[in-house]
Amino acid sequence: MITRTVRDVIGDPEFWPNFMQSELQGPPDMRGAMITDVFVSGDQIAIQTKGADCGQTFSMFVVEDGELRDRLTRVLRPALSAYEAVAAEI
């Protein structure tokens, strides 16, 4: 059986889109980023972080599979490092 991680679904934090930026400034520096909020709206998961060198971030991902979306939201918890979160098995 193949083990999947959060990273396999939404990628590494430095490649997450940051909708808090008004201009494209290259990939965010997510070192030190801690998840502050996670919520689901329809088929999207939104993740907010702070503490990264790049400041606050807000990223959204479309995850059409409801079961997979539920597993992701159980792992993506506030106060968890963004890098710890993407390494978690789902």
N, C-alpha and C positions, 0 to 999 in steps of 0.2 A: 504494500500500500504506500502510495506517495504522500508524504507529509506536506501540507500547505501551510504557509504562514500568511500573516496579514500583508507582508511585503509583496507576496505573489499576486495579491488582488489590487492593492492601491499604490504599490511602489514605495520607494524610499522617500523620507520626508523632504529631502532637498529637491525633489522633483514634483512635490505637491503644488498645485496651483495656489497662489495666494491672492484671494479676492480683496484683501485689505490694501493692496498696492494699487495706486491709480495708474502707474506706468510700469512697463516691463523693465525690470532692473536686473535681469539674470536670475539664476536659481537662488532661493533664499538660503542663508546660512542658519541651519536649524540646530546647530550645536547648543545644547542646553534647553531645547524646547520641551515644555511640559504640556500635556493635554489639559485644557481647562474646561472644555465642554464638548459633548458629542450628542448629536441628535439626528433623527431620521425624519425626512419629509418625502412622502411618496416612495420613489425608488432611489432616493439620494441619501447619502450619509454626509453630514457636515461635521468637520473637526476644527475646533478653535484651539490655538496654542499661545503660550506666552513664555518668556524667559529665554528665547533664542536670541542669538546675536542680531538677527534681522528684526526683532520686535514681535509684536503680535501677528498671528496669521489666522486666516480663515480659509479652509479648503473644502471643496465639495466633490463627491464622487458618485457616479451613477452605478448602482449595484442592483441589477434587475432581479436576481435570484433572491427571493424573500428569506429563505433559510440561511443563505450565506450572509445576507445583510444582518440578520439576527445574531449570527455567530460573531460577526465583526463588532457589533455594538456591545456585546458582552465582554470583548477583549479591550476595546478602545475606551478606557476609563479615565476620568479626570484624575490628576496628580500623577499620572504615569508618564514616564519619558516617552517622547515620540519614537525614539529608536528602540526602546524596550518593547513598545507596542507592536511595531512592525515585525519584530523577531518572534512574536508569540504564534504558536500553532493554533490553527482554527479547524 
